[in-house]
Amino acid sequence: MMRTIAAALLGLALAATACGDATNTSADAAIIYDADPFAPDAEQLSCAQATLEIGRCQLAGEGGPCTGSLEEAEFVAVEPEGGRIGVIVGPQGADMMVLSLRTSGIDPGDLDNPASTDRPDVSVQLYRNEEETMAHYVGRPSFLGEAQSQEALGIYLVIERAVRSGDVFRVVAEVEDQDGEYRCGSLRFIAE
Amino acid sequence: MKLEAVRGVLFAAVCVVAGGCSGNSSSEPCIEHNASAADAQVPSADAAPSTCPQDGIRGSGQHRLFTQGTGGTSDSRGVWPLLHEWHEDGGDAELCDEKIFTSDANCDGVWQPEETPLKKGPDALEHGEHFLVGAGAYVEFGAILCEDITGDVTFYIPNYDEEGSRALHQLFVVHDGEEFLIAEVTDEEAGQSGYNPFVRIVAGNDPVAVMGDELRLRSTNLNGVAFSVMVWQPPSEYESWVSVTVP
């Protein structure tokens, strides 16, 4: 199951943007709501190599951010440490950012069923100014493409607080397939 | 909520003694038989194991579990609480008792879709609906089970959805990390911006649950079109909940 490193990364290793394997899992633990849910674990901080690329989701040909159908969407790389990602208006007027993920070597599972637990677990956390949690996506999106380049397009981060142009964000993403193949990545960017 | 608790006890007492239901929109009193049957639905504190957490699910009868909003706190897995409120004396009558929580128009103690929730909710409830945008996006809610439950489930999931949305609601017992599906329902109802409650009463699979298992509700966006699990504070008919029954 998913290993949650996002908050730990932000709390103690903000300078490190690369991630690697981690061994701790909290998925089977009993629910303890009173405890600090984001207490860092030393093993979870042992990021060694970036294995997951985070980019924008863009409509192919049009260039705008992804909305609605994703059939013609594409992954667009974002410049590390200072690239820009646009904000769009989401459900009921909430701000929203639409990202994409790219990795390799994972089992995409059942691509016909979005609710299938055979799909990779994905967790994406968005922080403003390296500390303020702004959004948390969990899901099992479709990873499409060949094994050497698999993309999940249209990771929608719904933000309940107002976003200002120029705000600095960090996004931390984790992916784990049902065979335990784990990927993670981090990206610092500016909202526009 | 303390005041509400007192009201609940009073209302229940009045209902039993006088054969009438508090909050009943009808002026007709409940008949004795139905009032008694309704009382049997209220969880009993006597059955609570000593190691069961305060918000654990225990005691024979129906338990109503409320989804926590985004203004609250999830655990490290991103699982939000299914709020189940008990009082210091172990009782939780008013939120599980249909005569108190809803209009219970027919006074049978069993909630029916046409019966309106009476704007009551647990103390810990925080506002904030859970938006699910993009196929495969989901939100999970969990609570600890202290006793076995039946497969009888009610889903009451008001939602904001854009036209064409499809959402899957699944209820599991999780034992040693393994999920056992109790019931699942798919919301394909139209209701753009309507906050319309999606309601299903289901006779699902009867799980074997033991102390410490987790009851988990998962709502998944199936086709990408925006959808939300509604959570509303102050409590209203726009608050989502499920109910399960301890035999």
Chai-1 contact restraints between the chains, C-beta under 6 A:
chainA,res_idxA,chainB,res_idxB,connection_type,confidence,min_distance_angstrom,max_distance_angstrom,comment,restraint_id
A,T4,B,S76,contact,1.0,0.0,6.0,A-B,restraint_1
A,S26,B,S76,contact,1.0,0.0,6.0,A-B,restraint_2
A,S26,B,R77,contact,1.0,0.0,6.0,A-B,restraint_3
A,D28,B,G177,contact,1.0,0.0,6.0,A-B,restraint_4
A,I31,B,D75,contact,1.0,0.0,6.0,A-B,restraint_5
A,I31,B,G142,contact,1.0,0.0,6.0,A-B,restraint_6
A,Y33,B,P81,contact,1.0,0.0,6.0,A-B,restraint_7
A,P37,B,D75,contact,1.0,0.0,6.0,A-B,restraint_8
A,P37,B,S76,contact,1.0,0.0,6.0,A-B,restraint_9
A,P91,B,F131,contact,1.0,0.0,6.0,A-B,restraint_10
A,P91,B,A226,contact,1.0,0.0,6.0,A-B,restraint_11
A,P114,B,A135,contact,1.0,0.0,6.0,A-B,restraint_12
A,P114,B,G136,contact,1.0,0.0,6.0,A-B,restraint_13
A,P114,B,L222,contact,1.0,0.0,6.0,A-B,restraint_14
A,A115,B,L168,contact,1.0,0.0,6.0,A-B,restraint_15
A,A115,B,T220,contact,1.0,0.0,6.0,A-B,restraint_16
A,H136,B,G78,contact,1.0,0.0,6.0,A-B,restraint_17
A,V138,B,G78,contact,1.0,0.0,6.0,A-B,restraint_18
A,G139,B,G136,contact,1.0,0.0,6.0,A-B,restraint_19
A,G139,B,A137,contact,1.0,0.0,6.0,A-B,restraint_20
A,G139,B,Y138,contact,1.0,0.0,6.0,A-B,restraint_21
A,R140,B,G136,contact,1.0,0.0,6.0,A-B,restraint_22
A,P141,B,G136,contact,1.0,0.0,6.0,A-B,restraint_23
A,G154,B,G134,contact,1.0,0.0,6.0,A-B,restraint_24
A,Y156,B,V133,contact,1.0,0.0,6.0,A-B,restraint_25
A,Y156,B,G134,contact,1.0,0.0,6.0,A-B,restraint_26
A,V158,B,F131,contact,1.0,0.0,6.0,A-B,restraint_27
